[in-house]
Structure formats: structure tokens, C-alpha cells
């Protein structure tokens, strides 16, 4: 029987360092230094000396998984058009998906399930280690927040998601579970902030760290609430997030596994481009930059706004091996509020602010046309950063707006078409075979 790494415990628990993504536009330096990574044998894993390593596991696991999920979901949706020669990549682009495809488990399902498990395991073990102080420990809040984001990523991506060999959960169920984790993260982070602010002298950097985790969880909760069409709850969470808040994932070129997949696939090679996507028509918007020469690389995307290499010019700038990617932000919170509130005057004002960011003239729209423009601006602001599949599924499910690619597959000489019935990823074969609650 084949089992998922993410749903089985091993005799040693790998715990690797991750870099905490920070924060607001101010106060972000060295307030969360991390220890060297290593492996802790399971009998010793509840030793308080390993608390720092345990706390770093969810960061590493999520950052590693999310970059792959973001890239392949970009190809699955309308953000990228495949031009590689690998058979499964063309199938992903056309949404011809089968459970026995190697890419599903290797790049999407197993890594994110592992990230989810690392968050769950870290919060549980740290509560045991820390005892009475657990309710105000920022490391636990952070682990819970990453766990919540793992639920979001799986829920937005997979058609259904079993947890720990359980019965598969629907997307709304995954979002509800995510909110539970975010709410606990928020409560814990708030308690941590209160405790840290009361110290004499107060540690300003530590308080900023608490604020960062607190708002990271709020944005996640707002995103999850919107994905289950609970608009009042989405607004309630999003309204508390400062406009300048940003939380990032960090990547390097130390090993292939630490690279951002977008950098690897678009800068080191040219495996996909903007041709045959709606983003090709967005030339001139600095948020959707692309290579113009040489011809062999024309229309290969350059860095959009969520990447630290973004230079906010129509000419754009390359992705780089050492860079960060925005995971959550005050900007996203504003988009959540606008979508949840609908076509109001405040939504129009926000849309025109975002059009200005794209060097576009203001508009005077109402009703469905205004919401369509909001969706268009959102696609530009969050290009290639992992939001698009969840967005397209939400638009279709709750608003009856289907923006998935459809019809004949561009460039095909054999009558290939997009599979319009597929809007999510199926479970991989090893989960189907190894989980008695899934069945064949």
C-alpha cells in the first residue's frame, strides 16, 4: 500500500528552517531569529530544547509547497499557456486530469498535505511543551495560521480533500476548518501581543511580529470566508487589516527545492508564456510585464506585483533566485471587502485606484460591469501568486461567471479542446488506494 508522506508519521520528524514573512511597511528586522535546521528523533521531539525547530517546520513546509501549487495552478487556469514538451504539462493546460498523473502527487497534493501536517503537528507539540504559556505563544499562533493557509490551498485546488486518511472534505468544509484554525491563531496572537507590549521595556520588534502573525491570520480568515460565500464574516475579518500590511514567503537558490518554481520555469527556462491567455492583452500594465525580445522568449512573464523583483514599470524585471513572494496583504483584504460588498461607490473608487496602478484611465461603471472590472483588476494585482484557481472556482460557483479557458485548444492540430468539465484537481491514485474512506 502506498501512503502519503503527509498523512503518516515517521520515526524521525524533519524540521527545517523557514524565513518568517514580514510585515507592515515599518518595523521588520531581526525580531524572529531562527535556529539552524535539523532532524529530531521522535522520542525526543517534545523536548523543550527543540521548540524553535518545531516552530520553523510549518514555515518551511508551506513555502516549499505553495510555490509549486502556484505555478501549476497558473497553468491549470488562464494565467499561463504551456509550451514545454512534457506530456502531462499539456494535459494540465487543457485540464485533462487523471488520478494517476505523477504531477498531482509530486508537486501539488503531497507537498501541501505535508505542509498542513507540519502546522498541525507543530501547534500540538508546542502546546504540550509550553504548557501554561501556550495560549500566548506567538510560535503556536504562527503554526496555526500556516495550517489554516494549507487548508485554503488544498480547498481551493483539490476537488475534495481527505485529512489524515479521513473522509474527503468539500471546498466549503475545508474553508470552515481553515477559519477555525485562523480564529485560534488570532486569539493566540492577540494574547501574545498583549503580553509582549506589557514588558518593561517593551520589545517593539516582538510586538510587530505579533501584529504580523495576527494580520496574516485575519487575511486568511477573510479569504476562507469569501470562498464559502460568507460575505459578512469575510468583511469582518478583512476590515481589521491595515492597508500597508504585507506577509511574504522567501526563496533562495541554495538547492533546487528552495527555488521559487515560477523563477525556475519562466526565467531559467521558458516553459510557459502569455500567448493564448487573456493576460496577453494587458500589455502596458506594469503589473503584467513580459519579455519582448528575443523572439524565442517573447511574452514570457516577468515579475508581477507579488514578487519582490517587481519594478513597477511596463518593461518589467526578471524573477531572481533570491526573492520573496507576497502571501497575504492589506491589498487582498481590500479586494475581499469590495467583492463582498458588491457594486457600491466605495468599490468603484477602489477599482479606479487599482486602474491607476495599471496606468489605466478611470471608469464610471455600475452593477455587473463594475464587478467584472473588479475581477479584472484583481487578476492583474495577484498575477501568478496562487489566487487565480480559487478565484475562478468562486466566481463560477457563487456568481455564475465562468472564466476558465474553453473551446478548441490553441495550436492543436489534432482537435484537442479544453476539458470544460474540470475545474479542480482530482485526488492522486496513492490517496485513493491508501485511504479506505475514499475508495476506488
C-alpha positions as CSV (number, residue, x, y, z in Angstrom):
1,X,0.0,0.0,0.0
2,X,1.3,3.4,-1.0
3,X,0.9,6.1,1.7
4,X,1.2,9.8,1.6
5,X,4.2,11.4,3.4
6,X,1.8,14.0,4.8
7,X,-0.6,11.5,6.4
8,X,1.9,9.1,8.0
9,X,4.3,9.7,10.9
10,X,7.9,8.6,10.6
11,X,10.4,7.7,13.1
12,X,12.1,11.0,12.7
13,X,10.4,14.3,12.2
14,X,12.1,16.6,9.7
15,X,12.1,20.2,10.8
16,X,13.6,22.7,8.5
17,X,14.2,26.4,8.8
18,X,11.9,28.8,7.1
19,X,12.0,32.6,7.0
20,X,9.1,34.4,8.5
21,X,7.4,36.7,6.1
22,X,7.1,40.2,7.4
23,X,5.2,42.6,7.9
24,X,3.9,46.1,7.7
25,X,5.8,48.8,5.9
26,X,7.7,49.5,9.1
27,X,9.4,47.7,11.9
28,X,10.7,44.5,10.4
29,X,14.2,43.3,11.1
30,X,15.5,40.5,13.3
31,X,12.8,40.0,15.9
32,X,12.2,36.4,14.9
33,X,15.6,34.8,14.5
34,X,15.6,31.1,13.8
35,X,17.9,28.3,14.8
36,X,19.8,26.0,12.5
37,X,17.6,23.3,10.9
38,X,18.0,19.7,11.7
39,X,16.1,16.4,12.3
40,X,14.8,15.5,15.7
41,X,14.2,11.8,16.6
42,X,10.6,11.2,17.5
43,X,11.1,10.1,21.1
44,X,12.8,13.4,21.8
45,X,10.6,15.7,19.8
46,X,8.7,17.0,22.8
47,X,11.9,18.2,24.4
48,X,11.6,22.0,25.1
49,X,15.0,22.5,23.6
50,X,13.5,21.7,20.2
51,X,10.7,24.2,20.4
52,X,12.4,26.5,17.9
53,X,12.9,23.8,15.4
54,X,9.4,22.6,15.7
55,X,8.1,26.1,15.2
56,X,10.1,26.5,12.0
57,X,8.7,23.4,10.3
58,X,5.4,24.8,9.1
59,X,7.1,27.8,7.6
60,X,9.4,25.7,5.5
61,X,6.7,23.2,4.6
62,X,4.2,25.8,3.4
63,X,6.7,27.9,1.4
64,X,8.0,24.9,-0.4
65,X,4.6,23.6,-1.3
66,X,2.9,26.9,-2.2
67,X,5.4,27.8,-4.9
68,X,4.7,24.6,-6.8
69,X,1.0,24.9,-6.3
70,X,1.0,28.5,-7.5
71,X,2.9,27.6,-10.7
72,X,0.9,24.6,-11.7
73,X,-2.4,26.3,-10.9
74,X,-1.4,29.2,-13.1
75,X,-1.0,26.7,-16.0
76,X,-4.2,24.9,-15.0
77,X,-6.2,28.2,-15.2
78,X,-5.7,31.1,-17.7
79,X,-2.6,32.7,-16.4
80,X,-0.1,30.7,-18.4
81,X,-0.1,28.7,-21.6
82,X,2.2,25.7,-21.7
83,X,4.9,25.4,-24.3
84,X,7.0,22.6,-22.7
85,X,7.2,19.2,-24.4
86,X,6.3,17.1,-21.3
87,X,3.0,15.3,-21.9
88,X,1.5,15.9,-18.5
89,X,2.1,19.6,-18.8
90,X,0.0,19.9,-21.9
91,X,-2.7,17.8,-20.2
92,X,-2.6,20.2,-17.2
93,X,-3.0,23.2,-19.5
94,X,-6.0,21.5,-21.2
95,X,-7.4,20.3,-17.8
96,X,-7.2,16.7,-19.0
97,X,-6.6,15.4,-15.5
98,X,-6.4,11.8,-14.2
99,X,-5.7,10.5,-10.7
100,X,-2.6,8.6,-11.9
101,X,-0.8,11.6,-13.2
102,X,2.6,11.9,-11.5
103,X,2.5,15.7,-11.2
104,X,-0.6,15.8,-9.0
105,X,1.0,14.0,-6.0
106,X,4.6,15.1,-6.7
107,X,4.1,18.8,-7.0
108,X,0.7,19.6,-5.6
109,X,-1.1,17.2,-3.2
110,X,1.6,15.6,-1.2
111,X,3.7,18.7,-0.5
112,X,0.7,20.7,0.6
113,X,-0.6,17.9,2.8
114,X,2.8,17.7,4.3
115,X,2.7,21.4,5.0
116,X,-0.7,21.0,6.6
117,X,0.6,18.2,8.8
118,X,3.7,20.2,9.9
119,X,1.4,23.1,11.0
120,X,-0.9,20.7,12.9
121,X,1.9,18.7,14.4
122,X,3.8,21.9,15.5
123,X,0.9,23.5,17.2
124,X,0.0,20.3,19.0
125,X,3.6,19.6,20.2
126,X,4.2,23.2,21.2
127,X,1.1,23.3,23.3
128,X,2.4,20.2,25.2
129,X,5.9,21.7,25.6
130,X,4.9,25.2,26.6
131,X,2.1,24.3,29.0
132,X,0.5,27.3,30.7
133,X,2.2,29.8,28.4
134,X,0.9,28.2,25.2
135,X,-2.2,30.4,25.0
136,X,0.0,33.4,24.4
137,X,2.9,31.9,22.5
138,X,3.5,33.5,19.1
139,X,5.0,30.4,17.6
140,X,1.8,28.5,18.1
141,X,-0.2,31.3,16.6
142,X,2.1,31.2,13.5
143,X,1.9,27.4,13.2
144,X,-1.9,27.6,13.3
145,X,-2.0,30.4,10.7
146,X,0.2,28.3,8.3
147,X,-2.1,25.3,9.0
148,X,-5.1,27.5,8.0
149,X,-3.4,28.6,4.8
150,X,-2.7,24.9,4.0
151,X,-6.4,24.2,4.3
152,X,-7.2,27.1,2.0
153,X,-4.6,26.0,-0.6
154,X,-5.9,22.4,-0.6
155,X,-9.5,23.5,-0.6
156,X,-9.1,25.9,-3.5
157,X,-7.1,23.4,-5.5
158,X,-8.5,19.9,-4.9
159,X,-12.0,18.8,-5.8
160,X,-12.1,17.1,-2.3
161,X,-9.5,16.7,0.4
162,X,-9.2,13.9,3.0
163,X,-7.4,14.9,6.2
164,X,-5.4,12.2,8.0
165,X,-6.9,9.3,6.0
166,X,-10.4,10.6,6.7
167,X,-13.5,11.1,4.6
168,X,-12.9,13.6,1.7
169,X,-14.0,17.2,2.6
170,X,-15.6,19.6,0.2
171,X,-14.2,23.0,-0.5
172,X,-16.7,24.8,1.8
173,X,-15.8,22.3,4.6
174,X,-12.1,23.0,4.1
175,X,-12.7,26.7,4.3
176,X,-14.7,26.3,7.5
177,X,-11.9,24.2,9.0
178,X,-9.4,26.9,7.9
179,X,-11.4,29.6,9.7
180,X,-11.4,27.6,13.0
181,X,-7.6,27.5,12.8
182,X,-7.3,31.2,11.9
183,X,-9.6,32.1,14.8
184,X,-7.4,30.3,17.3
185,X,-4.3,31.8,15.7
186,X,-5.9,35.3,16.1
187,X,-6.8,34.7,19.7
188,X,-3.3,33.4,20.5
189,X,-1.5,36.2,18.6
190,X,-3.6,38.8,20.3
191,X,-2.7,37.4,23.7
192,X,1.0,37.3,22.7
193,X,0.8,40.9,21.6
194,X,-0.8,42.0,24.9
195,X,1.9,40.1,26.9
196,X,4.8,41.4,24.8
197,X,3.5,45.0,24.9
198,X,3.3,44.9,28.7
199,X,7.0,44.0,29.1
200,X,9.3,46.7,30.5
201,X,10.9,47.8,28.4
202,X,8.5,46.7,25.6
203,X,10.1,44.8,22.8
204,X,8.9,46.8,19.8
205,X,10.1,44.2,17.3
206,X,8.4,41.4,19.1
207,X,5.1,43.4,19.2
208,X,5.5,44.0,15.4
209,X,5.9,40.2,14.9
210,X,2.7,39.6,16.8
211,X,0.9,42.1,14.6
212,X,2.3,40.5,11.5
213,X,1.0,37.0,12.5
214,X,-2.3,38.5,13.7
215,X,-2.9,40.1,10.3
216,X,-1.7,37.1,8.4
217,X,-4.4,35.1,10.1
218,X,-7.0,37.8,9.5
219,X,-6.4,37.9,5.8
220,X,-6.5,34.1,5.6
221,X,-9.8,34.0,7.5
222,X,-11.3,36.6,5.2
223,X,-10.1,34.7,2.2
224,X,-11.6,31.4,3.5
225,X,-14.9,33.2,4.4
226,X,-15.2,34.6,1.0
227,X,-14.5,31.2,-0.6
228,X,-17.6,29.8,1.3
229,X,-19.7,32.9,0.4
230,X,-19.9,34.2,3.9
231,X,-19.6,37.8,3.0
232,X,-20.4,39.4,6.3
233,X,-17.7,37.3,8.0
234,X,-15.2,38.0,5.2
235,X,-15.8,41.8,5.7
236,X,-15.4,41.5,9.4
237,X,-12.0,39.8,9.2
238,X,-10.7,42.0,6.3
239,X,-11.8,45.3,7.9
240,X,-9.2,44.9,10.7
241,X,-6.2,44.5,8.4
242,X,-4.0,47.6,7.8
243,X,-3.8,48.8,4.2
244,X,0.0,48.6,4.2
245,X,0.3,45.1,5.6
246,X,2.3,42.5,3.7
247,X,3.3,39.0,4.6
248,X,5.8,37.1,2.4
249,X,7.3,33.7,1.6
250,X,11.1,33.7,1.0
251,X,13.0,31.7,-1.6
252,X,16.7,31.1,-2.4
253,X,18.9,29.1,-4.8
254,X,20.7,27.1,-2.1
255,X,19.1,23.9,-3.5
256,X,16.6,23.2,-6.3
257,X,14.0,22.6,-3.6
258,X,14.4,26.1,-2.2
259,X,13.8,27.8,-5.5
260,X,10.5,29.5,-6.4
261,X,9.0,27.4,-9.1
262,X,8.0,30.4,-11.1
263,X,11.6,31.6,-11.3
264,X,12.7,28.1,-12.3
265,X,10.2,27.6,-15.0
266,X,10.0,31.1,-16.5
267,X,13.4,32.7,-16.0
268,X,15.8,29.7,-16.1
269,X,13.8,28.3,-18.9
270,X,10.7,29.3,-21.0
271,X,8.2,26.6,-20.2
272,X,5.1,28.8,-20.4
273,X,4.1,32.2,-21.7
274,X,1.2,34.7,-22.0
275,X,0.3,33.7,-25.6
276,X,-3.3,32.4,-25.8
277,X,-4.3,33.8,-22.4
278,X,-6.3,36.9,-21.5
279,X,-3.2,38.4,-19.9
280,X,-1.6,38.9,-23.3
281,X,-3.9,41.8,-24.0
282,X,-2.7,43.6,-20.8
283,X,0.5,44.9,-22.3
284,X,1.4,48.3,-20.9
285,X,0.2,47.5,-17.4
286,X,3.3,47.2,-15.2
287,X,1.5,44.6,-13.2
288,X,1.7,42.1,-16.1
289,X,5.1,42.7,-17.7
290,X,6.6,40.4,-20.3
291,X,9.7,39.8,-22.3
292,X,9.6,41.3,-25.8
293,X,12.9,40.1,-27.2
294,X,14.4,37.8,-28.3
295,X,11.5,36.3,-30.3
296,X,12.2,32.8,-28.7
297,X,11.3,34.2,-25.3
298,X,8.7,36.8,-26.3
299,X,5.7,37.1,-24.0
300,X,7.3,35.1,-21.2
301,X,6.2,36.8,-18.0
302,X,8.5,39.0,-15.9
303,X,7.9,39.8,-12.2
304,X,4.4,40.8,-11.3
305,X,3.5,42.8,-8.1
306,X,3.5,39.9,-5.6
307,X,7.2,39.2,-6.2
308,X,10.0,41.3,-4.6
309,X,11.7,41.6,-8.0
310,X,8.8,43.6,-9.4
311,X,10.0,47.0,-10.5
312,X,6.6,48.7,-11.4
313,X,7.5,49.6,-14.9
314,X,5.9,48.3,-18.2
315,X,9.3,47.0,-19.2
316,X,9.4,44.8,-16.1
317,X,12.3,42.9,-14.5
318,X,13.3,39.3,-14.3
319,X,12.5,37.0,-11.4
320,X,15.6,36.1,-9.3
321,X,16.8,33.1,-7.4
322,X,16.8,35.0,-4.1
323,X,13.4,36.7,-3.8
324,X,10.1,36.7,-1.9
325,X,6.5,36.3,-2.8
326,X,3.5,38.0,-1.2
327,X,1.2,35.6,0.6
328,X,-1.2,37.9,2.2
329,X,-1.7,41.7,2.3
330,X,-3.8,44.7,3.1
331,X,-4.5,44.9,-0.6
332,X,-6.0,41.5,-0.6
333,X,-8.2,42.5,2.4
334,X,-9.4,45.5,0.4
335,X,-10.3,43.2,-2.5
336,X,-12.2,40.9,-0.2
337,X,-14.3,43.8,1.1
338,X,-15.0,45.2,-2.3
339,X,-16.1,41.8,-3.7
340,X,-18.2,41.1,-0.6
341,X,-19.9,44.5,-0.6
342,X,-20.7,44.4,-4.3
343,X,-21.1,47.3,-6.7
344,X,-21.0,50.2,-4.3
345,X,-19.5,53.7,-4.7
346,X,-16.6,52.5,-2.5
347,X,-16.0,49.6,-4.8
348,X,-15.9,52.0,-7.8
349,X,-13.4,54.2,-6.0
350,X,-11.2,51.2,-5.2
351,X,-11.4,49.9,-8.8
352,X,-10.2,53.3,-10.1
353,X,-7.3,53.3,-7.6
354,X,-6.2,49.9,-9.0
355,X,-6.7,51.0,-12.6
356,X,-4.4,53.9,-11.8
357,X,-1.8,51.4,-10.6
358,X,-2.0,49.8,-14.0
359,X,-1.7,53.1,-15.9
360,X,-5.4,52.9,-16.9
361,X,-7.9,55.7,-17.1
362,X,-10.7,55.8,-14.5
363,X,-14.1,54.4,-15.3
364,X,-17.7,55.1,-14.3
365,X,-19.3,51.7,-14.0
366,X,-22.1,50.2,-12.0
367,X,-23.7,46.8,-11.4
368,X,-22.3,43.7,-13.1
369,X,-19.9,45.8,-15.2
370,X,-18.3,47.2,-12.1
371,X,-17.8,43.7,-10.6
372,X,-16.4,42.4,-13.8
373,X,-13.8,45.3,-13.7
374,X,-13.1,44.4,-10.1
375,X,-12.3,40.8,-11.1
376,X,-10.1,42.1,-14.0
377,X,-8.1,44.3,-11.6
378,X,-7.7,41.5,-9.1
379,X,-6.3,39.2,-11.8
380,X,-3.6,41.8,-12.5
381,X,-2.7,42.6,-8.9
382,X,-2.4,38.9,-7.9
383,X,-1.0,37.5,-11.2
384,X,1.0,34.3,-10.6
385,X,0.8,34.3,-6.8
386,X,-1.6,31.4,-6.2
387,X,-5.0,33.2,-6.1
388,X,-6.4,32.5,-9.5
389,X,-7.8,29.0,-9.3
390,X,-9.7,29.8,-6.1
391,X,-11.0,32.9,-7.7
392,X,-12.2,31.2,-10.9
393,X,-13.9,28.5,-8.9
394,X,-15.6,31.1,-6.6
395,X,-16.8,33.2,-9.5
396,X,-18.3,30.2,-11.2
397,X,-19.9,28.7,-8.0
398,X,-21.4,31.8,-6.5
399,X,-21.8,34.4,-9.3
400,X,-22.3,32.2,-12.4
401,X,-19.3,33.7,-14.1
402,X,-17.2,31.1,-15.9
403,X,-13.7,32.5,-16.8
404,X,-12.0,29.1,-17.3
405,X,-10.4,28.6,-20.8
406,X,-12.8,26.7,-23.0
407,X,-13.2,25.6,-26.6
408,X,-10.5,24.4,-29.0
409,X,-7.0,24.2,-27.6
410,X,-4.8,26.9,-29.3
411,X,-2.1,25.4,-31.5
412,X,-3.6,21.9,-31.7
413,X,-3.5,20.1,-35.0
414,X,-5.5,17.1,-33.7
415,X,-8.7,18.7,-32.5
416,X,-7.7,19.0,-28.8
417,X,-10.0,21.0,-26.6
418,X,-10.1,22.3,-23.1
419,X,-11.9,19.9,-20.7
420,X,-14.6,22.3,-19.6
421,X,-16.0,19.9,-17.0
422,X,-12.8,20.0,-14.9
423,X,-12.3,23.0,-12.6
424,X,-10.3,21.3,-9.8
425,X,-7.6,18.6,-9.3
426,X,-8.6,15.0,-8.6
427,X,-7.1,13.0,-5.7
428,X,-3.9,11.1,-6.7
429,X,-4.0,7.4,-7.0
430,X,-2.0,6.7,-3.9
431,X,-4.6,8.5,-1.7
432,X,-7.4,6.7,-3.4
433,X,-5.7,3.3,-2.9
434,X,-4.4,4.0,0.6
435,X,-7.4,5.7,2.1
436,X,-10.3,3.3,2.9
437,X,-12.6,6.4,3.2
438,X,-12.0,7.4,-0.4
439,X,-12.5,4.1,-2.2
440,X,-11.9,3.4,-5.9
